[in-house]
């Protein structure tokens, strides 16, 4: 009996620690809709109170040069596939403003699920059709790698229907309670899967308008209803963090908080940064412009990462990183690989997560796509806006962009080169002073076009999965074609 007990204790003390070490980390991605770069206290907001997210930044890392996409659907597509949206295959070999992502694309959820992760999505999907009713059920989360879904097909422009998995459980839900209800389900999911690795993707519907907040928060922020919704998100992110702590999962969980794009300036007076209590859009701070643009204010987003013991506390990363990097990075952290049968735009940034900034690739670049066209490229501190007319005809209905200030949609007769270190507001071109940099970035842009594509060409590695007679010469964007008005 003593020998049996001794053997049991030996197994307990040897195997248990190894099992703890071998268990892959959990991932929680908090993905806010339309939050501006300067809408958190830790990113400079003077009047929106975000104590829980500020504390998260103190316990982890702030990314100050982290990129998403200019609008909703493309941003979610980039995060889920690790690719620039124009590259991604869509249903029917079409290219849409908000991608309708093909089932043969491989999502982050599918990569992690194959490694044994429980996967849950809580909030706005927007990858099966940009509509509450006109979407493809077979492309919703349960068909794209998620075990569980509680949320809504698309944006809350007017109303939202709520689904649990594939069943619509509520029509025109109370939008004031969305943030709380989504968080409640996240917490339940974490409790259920606390003993194994899990991936919780939380694309909150707020702060996309129409805005609303629960009675506990409504009317409480100095910044008006917009501030109410941000402060409610802050509180509910805190609830998720508290649950991880309660369950002893803090040290084995990466929590990443970010936004899908910059602030929606059309919701503010004069399309300026949101400062007034009556403004229903956010602020990009010192960055120029906002959502629906490829200025920094449209695509550089506030980002926080925390994983105690894995991510150094109180640090700031000023290296280029993006939502497209999450798939290859999470895959490596989980002990697996990103897909190798296709081009993935994102790169493994585990070295940045660990604070090893000196290992960053100084040649890393980022391509700024607006729907069907390449508008800018960045490498290091240099960003080049490419020439384009004031109202590009290839953008169809978007050729006249009323979402941003008129001065930010004038086009560029010549290449517009910016030093983002000295001029984060992108106020003047230094192309004439830096001819070698200009030429290098123009060549980089041509390589990107040849690979991914542009409004007037299909890139070599642009994907089409459905049968077709021949590859098209231009990306097939039916929603960008201007139809002639009927006569008479």
C-alpha positions as CSV (number, residue, x, y, z in Angstrom):
1,X,0.0,0.0,0.0
2,X,2.9,2.4,0.8
3,X,4.5,1.6,-2.5
4,X,1.3,2.3,-4.4
5,X,0.9,5.7,-2.5
6,X,4.5,6.6,-3.1
7,X,4.1,5.8,-6.8
8,X,0.9,7.9,-7.0
9,X,2.6,10.9,-5.3
10,X,5.5,10.6,-7.7
11,X,3.2,10.7,-10.7
12,X,1.3,13.7,-9.2
13,X,4.3,15.8,-8.5
14,X,6.0,15.0,-11.8
15,X,3.1,14.9,-14.3
16,X,1.0,17.8,-13.0
17,X,3.6,20.5,-13.5
18,X,4.4,19.2,-17.0
19,X,0.7,19.2,-17.9
20,X,0.5,22.8,-16.8
21,X,3.5,23.8,-18.8
22,X,2.3,21.9,-21.9
23,X,-1.2,23.4,-21.9
24,X,-1.5,25.9,-24.8
25,X,-2.5,29.5,-23.8
26,X,-6.0,30.8,-24.1
27,X,-6.8,33.8,-26.3
28,X,-9.4,36.5,-25.7
29,X,-9.8,39.1,-28.4
30,X,-11.9,42.2,-27.5
31,X,-12.7,43.9,-30.8
32,X,-14.6,47.2,-30.5
33,X,-16.5,48.7,-33.4
34,X,-15.4,52.3,-34.5
35,X,-13.3,53.1,-31.4
36,X,-10.9,56.0,-32.2
37,X,-7.2,56.0,-31.4
38,X,-7.6,58.5,-28.6
39,X,-10.8,57.2,-27.0
40,X,-9.2,55.5,-24.0
41,X,-7.6,57.2,-21.0
42,X,-4.3,55.3,-21.7
43,X,-4.3,56.6,-25.2
44,X,-5.0,60.2,-24.3
45,X,-8.7,60.7,-23.9
46,X,-9.4,63.7,-21.6
47,X,-13.0,62.9,-20.7
48,X,-13.8,59.2,-21.3
49,X,-13.1,57.2,-18.2
50,X,-11.6,53.7,-18.9
51,X,-10.0,52.6,-15.6
52,X,-10.1,48.8,-16.4
53,X,-8.4,49.2,-19.8
54,X,-5.9,51.7,-18.4
55,X,-5.0,49.1,-15.8
56,X,-4.7,46.4,-18.5
57,X,-2.2,48.6,-20.3
58,X,-0.2,49.1,-17.1
59,X,-0.1,45.3,-16.6
60,X,0.8,44.7,-20.3
61,X,1.7,46.4,-23.5
62,X,0.4,49.3,-25.5
63,X,0.8,49.0,-29.3
64,X,1.0,52.6,-30.7
65,X,1.4,51.6,-34.4
66,X,-1.2,48.8,-34.7
67,X,-3.3,48.6,-37.9
68,X,-6.7,47.4,-38.8
69,X,-8.7,48.2,-42.0
70,X,-10.8,51.3,-42.9
71,X,-14.3,49.8,-42.5
72,X,-16.2,47.0,-40.7
73,X,-16.4,43.9,-42.9
74,X,-12.8,44.1,-44.3
75,X,-11.4,44.6,-40.8
76,X,-13.1,41.4,-39.5
77,X,-12.0,39.5,-42.6
78,X,-8.4,40.6,-42.1
79,X,-8.3,39.5,-38.5
80,X,-9.9,36.1,-39.2
81,X,-7.9,35.2,-42.3
82,X,-4.5,37.0,-41.6
83,X,-4.8,38.6,-45.1
84,X,-5.6,41.9,-46.8
85,X,-9.3,41.5,-47.7
86,X,-8.8,42.0,-51.5
87,X,-6.7,38.8,-51.5
88,X,-9.4,36.8,-49.8
89,X,-11.7,34.5,-51.8
90,X,-15.4,35.2,-51.7
91,X,-18.6,33.3,-52.5
92,X,-19.3,33.2,-56.2
93,X,-15.9,34.6,-57.1
94,X,-17.1,38.1,-56.4
95,X,-15.4,40.9,-54.4
96,X,-17.7,42.8,-52.1
97,X,-17.3,46.0,-50.1
98,X,-17.8,43.9,-47.0
99,X,-16.3,40.5,-47.9
100,X,-18.6,37.5,-48.1
101,X,-15.8,35.1,-47.0
102,X,-15.6,31.8,-48.8
103,X,-15.8,28.6,-46.8
104,X,-12.5,27.4,-48.2
105,X,-10.7,30.3,-46.6
106,X,-9.1,29.2,-43.3
107,X,-10.0,31.3,-40.3
108,X,-8.1,31.8,-37.1
109,X,-10.9,29.9,-35.3
110,X,-10.3,26.9,-37.6
111,X,-6.6,27.0,-37.0
112,X,-7.1,26.9,-33.3
113,X,-9.9,24.4,-33.3
114,X,-7.7,21.9,-35.1
115,X,-5.4,22.2,-32.1
116,X,-8.1,21.3,-29.6
117,X,-9.4,24.8,-28.7
118,X,-12.9,25.6,-27.8
119,X,-13.9,28.5,-30.0
120,X,-16.6,31.1,-29.4
121,X,-17.8,34.3,-31.1
122,X,-19.8,36.9,-29.2
123,X,-21.1,40.0,-31.1
124,X,-21.0,41.3,-34.7
125,X,-19.9,38.9,-37.4
126,X,-20.2,40.8,-40.7
127,X,-18.4,38.3,-42.9
128,X,-21.5,36.6,-44.5
129,X,-23.2,39.7,-45.8
130,X,-23.5,43.3,-44.5
131,X,-27.2,43.0,-43.5
132,X,-29.3,41.8,-40.7
133,X,-31.5,39.8,-43.1
134,X,-29.7,39.4,-46.4
135,X,-26.8,37.2,-45.5
136,X,-25.6,33.7,-46.2
137,X,-26.4,31.4,-43.3
138,X,-23.7,28.9,-44.5
139,X,-21.0,31.5,-44.0
140,X,-21.9,32.4,-40.4
141,X,-19.5,31.6,-37.5
142,X,-20.6,28.0,-36.9
143,X,-19.5,27.3,-40.5
144,X,-16.2,29.2,-40.1
145,X,-14.6,27.5,-37.2
146,X,-16.6,28.5,-34.2
147,X,-18.2,26.0,-31.9
148,X,-20.5,28.6,-30.4
149,X,-22.0,31.9,-31.6
150,X,-24.0,34.5,-29.7
151,X,-24.4,37.7,-31.6
152,X,-25.7,39.4,-34.7
153,X,-25.0,39.0,-38.5
154,X,-23.9,42.6,-39.1
155,X,-23.9,46.2,-37.9
156,X,-26.5,47.8,-35.6
157,X,-27.2,50.7,-38.1
158,X,-31.0,50.5,-37.3
159,X,-31.6,47.3,-35.4
160,X,-30.1,44.0,-34.5
161,X,-31.4,40.4,-34.5
162,X,-29.7,38.1,-32.1
163,X,-28.7,34.6,-32.9
164,X,-27.5,31.7,-30.8
165,X,-25.6,29.5,-33.1
166,X,-27.8,29.2,-36.2
167,X,-31.1,30.0,-34.5
168,X,-32.5,33.5,-34.5
169,X,-33.6,33.9,-30.9
170,X,-34.6,37.6,-30.8
171,X,-35.7,40.2,-33.4
172,X,-34.9,43.8,-33.0
173,X,-33.1,43.3,-29.7
174,X,-32.7,46.0,-27.1
175,X,-29.4,47.6,-28.2
176,X,-28.9,49.2,-24.8
177,X,-28.2,45.8,-23.4
178,X,-26.0,44.3,-26.1
179,X,-22.6,44.9,-24.5
180,X,-23.7,43.4,-21.2
181,X,-25.4,40.4,-22.8
182,X,-22.5,39.6,-25.0
183,X,-20.2,39.8,-22.0
184,X,-22.5,37.5,-20.0
185,X,-22.1,34.9,-22.6
186,X,-18.4,35.3,-22.9
187,X,-18.1,34.7,-19.1
188,X,-20.3,31.6,-19.4
189,X,-18.1,30.3,-22.2
190,X,-14.9,30.8,-20.2
191,X,-16.4,29.1,-17.2
192,X,-17.5,26.1,-19.3
193,X,-14.0,25.7,-21.0
194,X,-11.8,26.7,-18.1
195,X,-10.0,23.3,-18.1
196,X,-8.9,23.4,-21.7
197,X,-7.6,25.9,-24.2
198,X,-10.2,28.3,-25.6
199,X,-10.4,31.2,-28.0
200,X,-13.0,33.9,-27.2
201,X,-13.6,36.4,-30.0
202,X,-15.6,39.3,-28.8
203,X,-16.5,41.8,-31.6
204,X,-18.7,44.1,-29.6
205,X,-21.5,45.9,-31.6
206,X,-20.7,49.2,-29.9
207,X,-19.5,51.9,-30.4
208,X,-20.9,51.7,-33.9
209,X,-24.0,53.8,-34.1
210,X,-26.9,53.6,-33.4
211,X,-25.5,54.1,-29.9
212,X,-27.1,53.0,-26.7
213,X,-26.0,52.1,-23.2
214,X,-27.6,50.3,-20.3
215,X,-29.4,52.3,-17.6
216,X,-26.3,51.8,-15.3
217,X,-24.2,53.8,-17.7
218,X,-26.5,56.0,-19.8
219,X,-26.1,59.7,-19.0
220,X,-23.1,59.3,-16.8
221,X,-20.1,60.2,-19.1
222,X,-19.0,63.9,-19.6
223,X,-18.6,62.9,-23.3
224,X,-22.3,62.2,-23.7
225,X,-23.8,59.0,-25.1
226,X,-20.6,58.0,-27.0
227,X,-18.7,58.2,-23.7
228,X,-21.4,56.2,-22.0
229,X,-20.9,53.3,-24.5
230,X,-17.1,53.3,-24.2
231,X,-17.2,53.4,-20.4
232,X,-19.7,50.5,-20.5
233,X,-17.3,48.5,-22.7
234,X,-14.5,49.3,-20.3
235,X,-16.5,48.0,-17.4
236,X,-17.5,44.8,-19.2
237,X,-13.9,44.1,-20.3
238,X,-13.1,44.3,-16.6
239,X,-15.7,41.7,-15.9
240,X,-14.0,39.3,-18.3
241,X,-10.6,40.1,-16.7
242,X,-12.0,39.4,-13.3
243,X,-13.4,36.1,-14.3
244,X,-10.0,35.0,-15.7
245,X,-8.5,36.0,-12.4
246,X,-11.2,34.1,-10.4
247,X,-10.6,30.9,-12.3
248,X,-6.8,31.1,-12.1
249,X,-6.4,31.7,-15.8
250,X,-4.7,35.1,-15.9
251,X,-1.2,33.9,-16.5
252,X,-2.2,31.5,-19.2
253,X,-4.4,33.8,-21.2
254,X,-3.5,36.4,-23.8
255,X,-6.0,39.3,-23.7
256,X,-5.9,41.6,-26.7
257,X,-8.0,44.7,-27.0
258,X,-8.3,46.7,-30.2
259,X,-10.7,48.4,-32.6
260,X,-11.9,47.5,-36.1
261,X,-11.1,50.9,-37.5
262,X,-10.9,54.6,-36.6
263,X,-13.7,56.9,-35.4
264,X,-16.8,57.4,-37.5
265,X,-16.4,61.2,-38.0
266,X,-19.7,61.6,-39.9
267,X,-21.3,61.2,-36.6
268,X,-19.6,64.3,-35.2
269,X,-20.2,68.0,-35.8
270,X,-18.4,69.2,-39.0
271,X,-16.8,65.7,-39.3
272,X,-14.2,66.6,-36.8
273,X,-12.8,64.6,-33.9
274,X,-15.5,63.9,-31.4
275,X,-15.2,66.2,-28.4
276,X,-18.8,67.4,-27.8
277,X,-21.3,65.5,-25.6
278,X,-23.6,65.5,-28.7
279,X,-21.0,63.9,-30.9
280,X,-21.7,60.2,-31.6
281,X,-18.3,59.4,-33.1
282,X,-14.9,59.1,-31.5
283,X,-11.5,60.8,-31.8
284,X,-8.2,59.9,-33.5
285,X,-6.3,62.5,-31.5
286,X,-3.2,63.7,-33.3
287,X,-3.8,61.3,-36.2
288,X,-5.5,62.6,-39.3
289,X,-9.1,61.8,-40.3
290,X,-11.0,58.6,-39.4
291,X,-13.0,55.6,-40.5
292,X,-13.5,55.2,-44.3
293,X,-10.1,56.6,-45.0
294,X,-6.5,55.4,-45.2
295,X,-5.1,58.3,-43.3
296,X,-3.6,57.1,-40.0
297,X,-6.8,58.1,-38.1
298,X,-8.8,55.6,-40.2
299,X,-6.7,52.5,-39.7
300,X,-4.3,53.0,-36.7
301,X,-6.2,51.7,-33.7
302,X,-5.6,51.7,-29.9
303,X,-4.4,48.2,-28.9
304,X,-3.5,46.6,-25.6
305,X,-2.1,43.2,-24.9
306,X,-1.8,41.5,-21.5
307,X,-0.5,38.1,-20.5
308,X,1.4,38.3,-17.1
309,X,4.8,36.5,-17.3
310,X,4.6,36.4,-21.1
311,X,4.1,40.1,-22.0
312,X,6.3,42.6,-20.1
313,X,4.2,44.9,-18.0
314,X,4.1,48.7,-18.5
315,X,5.7,48.5,-22.0
316,X,5.0,50.3,-25.2
317,X,5.6,48.9,-28.7
318,X,6.0,51.4,-31.5
319,X,6.8,48.7,-34.2
320,X,4.4,48.1,-37.1
321,X,1.9,45.4,-36.2
322,X,-1.6,44.6,-37.4
323,X,-4.7,42.5,-37.1
324,X,-3.4,40.4,-40.0
325,X,-0.6,39.2,-37.6
326,X,-2.9,37.6,-35.1
327,X,-3.5,34.4,-37.1
328,X,0.2,33.4,-37.6
329,X,1.1,34.6,-34.1
330,X,-1.6,32.8,-32.2
331,X,-1.0,29.7,-34.3
332,X,2.6,29.6,-33.2
333,X,1.7,30.3,-29.6
334,X,-0.8,27.4,-29.7
335,X,1.9,25.1,-31.0
336,X,0.7,24.9,-34.6
337,X,1.2,26.7,-37.9
338,X,-0.6,29.1,-40.1
339,X,-1.9,27.7,-43.4
340,X,1.0,26.9,-45.8
341,X,-1.1,26.2,-49.0
342,X,-1.8,29.9,-49.6
343,X,-0.2,33.3,-49.1
344,X,-0.8,34.9,-45.7
345,X,-0.1,38.6,-45.3
346,X,0.4,38.6,-41.5
347,X,3.6,37.7,-39.8
348,X,4.5,36.0,-36.5
349,X,5.1,38.8,-34.0
350,X,5.7,36.7,-30.9
351,X,8.9,38.7,-30.4
352,X,6.9,41.9,-30.1
353,X,4.6,40.2,-27.6
354,X,7.6,39.2,-25.5
355,X,9.1,42.8,-25.7
356,X,12.0,41.8,-27.9
357,X,11.6,44.9,-30.0
358,X,15.2,44.7,-31.3
359,X,14.2,41.6,-33.3
360,X,11.6,43.5,-35.3
361,X,12.0,43.4,-39.0
362,X,13.0,46.9,-40.0
363,X,11.9,46.2,-43.6
364,X,8.3,45.3,-42.4
365,X,5.7,47.1,-44.5
366,X,2.0,47.7,-44.4
367,X,-0.3,48.1,-47.4
368,X,-3.3,50.5,-47.0
369,X,-6.2,49.2,-49.1
370,X,-9.5,51.0,-49.4
371,X,-12.1,48.6,-50.7
372,X,-10.7,47.7,-54.2
373,X,-7.6,49.9,-54.4
374,X,-4.2,50.3,-52.9
375,X,-3.9,53.9,-51.6
376,X,-0.7,53.9,-49.5
377,X,2.2,51.9,-48.3
378,X,4.3,52.2,-45.2
379,X,7.8,50.9,-44.4
380,X,9.5,52.0,-41.2
381,X,8.7,55.6,-40.4
382,X,7.9,56.4,-44.1
383,X,4.4,56.4,-45.5
384,X,3.6,57.0,-49.2
385,X,0.1,58.0,-50.4
386,X,-0.1,57.1,-54.0
387,X,-1.4,59.4,-56.7
388,X,-5.2,59.3,-57.3
389,X,-7.9,61.6,-58.5
390,X,-10.1,63.5,-56.1
391,X,-13.1,61.2,-56.7
392,X,-11.7,57.9,-58.0
393,X,-14.3,56.6,-60.5
394,X,-13.3,52.9,-59.7
395,X,-14.8,53.4,-56.2
396,X,-18.3,53.7,-57.6
397,X,-20.7,55.0,-55.0
398,X,-17.7,55.6,-52.7
399,X,-16.0,57.9,-55.2
400,X,-17.6,60.8,-53.3
401,X,-16.7,60.1,-49.7
402,X,-18.9,62.1,-47.4
403,X,-17.7,60.2,-44.3
404,X,-14.6,62.4,-43.8
405,X,-13.7,66.1,-44.2
406,X,-13.6,67.3,-47.8
407,X,-9.9,68.2,-47.4
408,X,-9.1,64.6,-46.7
409,X,-10.6,63.4,-50.0
410,X,-8.9,65.7,-52.5
411,X,-6.7,63.0,-54.0
412,X,-3.0,63.4,-54.8
413,X,-1.7,64.7,-58.1
414,X,1.8,63.6,-57.0
415,X,3.1,61.0,-54.5
416,X,2.6,62.3,-51.0
417,X,5.5,61.1,-48.7
418,X,5.2,61.4,-44.9
419,X,7.6,60.9,-42.1
420,X,5.3,59.6,-39.4
421,X,7.8,60.1,-36.7
422,X,8.0,63.8,-37.1
423,X,4.6,64.3,-38.7
424,X,2.0,61.9,-37.3
425,X,-0.8,64.2,-38.5
426,X,0.3,63.7,-42.1
427,X,0.3,67.5,-42.8
428,X,3.0,67.8,-45.5
429,X,4.8,65.8,-48.1
430,X,8.6,65.4,-48.0
431,X,8.8,63.6,-51.3
432,X,11.1,66.2,-52.9
433,X,13.5,66.0,-50.0
434,X,13.8,62.2,-50.0
435,X,13.9,60.9,-53.6
436,X,15.5,57.6,-52.7
437,X,12.8,56.8,-50.2
438,X,10.2,57.9,-52.7
439,X,11.5,55.6,-55.4
440,X,11.8,52.6,-52.9
441,X,8.2,52.9,-51.8
442,X,6.9,53.3,-55.3
443,X,8.7,50.0,-56.2
444,X,7.2,48.4,-53.1
445,X,3.7,49.6,-54.1
446,X,4.2,47.9,-57.5
447,X,5.2,44.6,-55.8
448,X,2.1,44.8,-53.6
449,X,-0.2,45.4,-56.6
450,X,1.4,42.5,-58.5
451,X,0.9,40.2,-55.6
452,X,-2.5,41.2,-54.1
453,X,-4.1,43.4,-56.8
454,X,-5.6,46.8,-57.3
455,X,-8.7,48.3,-58.8
456,X,-7.4,47.8,-62.3
457,X,-5.7,44.4,-61.9
458,X,-6.0,41.0,-60.3
459,X,-3.0,40.1,-58.2
460,X,-1.0,36.9,-58.8
461,X,-2.1,35.6,-55.4
462,X,-5.6,37.0,-55.3
463,X,-7.8,34.0,-54.5
464,X,-10.9,32.7,-56.3
465,X,-12.1,29.2,-55.1
466,X,-15.3,28.7,-57.1
467,X,-15.0,27.3,-60.7
468,X,-14.5,29.9,-63.3
469,X,-13.6,29.9,-67.0
470,X,-10.7,32.3,-66.6
471,X,-9.4,34.7,-64.0
472,X,-10.8,38.2,-64.4
473,X,-8.6,41.1,-65.4
474,X,-10.0,43.3,-62.7
475,X,-11.5,42.5,-59.3
476,X,-15.2,41.8,-59.8
477,X,-16.9,44.3,-57.4
478,X,-20.6,44.4,-58.5
479,X,-21.5,46.8,-55.7
480,X,-19.1,49.4,-57.0
481,X,-20.5,49.5,-60.5
482,X,-22.5,52.7,-61.2
483,X,-25.7,51.7,-62.9
484,X,-27.1,54.2,-65.4
485,X,-30.2,56.0,-64.3
486,X,-33.3,54.9,-66.2
487,X,-34.5,57.3,-68.9
488,X,-37.7,59.2,-68.6
